[in-house]
């Protein structure tokens, strides 16, 4: 999806910061330390901002702690 958006010729796309319309995505799943919907959303949001800080137009994953330690 990210690549398809970047490859699409959108009106005014050239005026965007990267010269094209792009998306960044943050992904998270349930884990022992990410055990509610609110925590999954929060972790995905942190991953999204990490993607944006690394230059945009990318996907970042937040990996929860599988053994439950904080």
C-alpha positions, -999 to 999 in steps of 0.1 A, spaced: 0 0 0 28 24 9 46 18 -24 14 20 -44 6 54 -29 41 67 -36 39 55 -72 5 72 -79 6 105 -97 -16 127 -75 -26 163 -84 -1 186 -66 20 156 -55 51 174 -66 45 201 -41 47 176 -12 79 174 10 92 143 -8 80 154 -42 52 128 -42 23 118 -19 35 92 5 24 75 37 42 63 68 28 34 88 32 22 124 24 -14 132 19 -32 165 3 -63 178 -8 -78 211 20 -91 233 24 -98 271 32 -61 277 8 -48 251 -24 -65 262 -52 -40 255 -65 -23 224 -54 11 238 -18 -2 243 -17 -16 208 -28 17 194 -3 36 215 25 13 204 15 17 168 14 54 172 49 54 186 61 33 156 44 58 133 63 87 147 95 67 146 88 61 108 83 98 103 114 108 122 135 84 100 125 102 68 88 94 61 74 70 34 83 39 55 69 13 78 81 8 113 71 -21 137 68 -19 174 77 -53 189 62 -60 223 80 -78 250 72 -115 246 82 -124 282 62 -97 298 91 -77 314 87 -40 312 
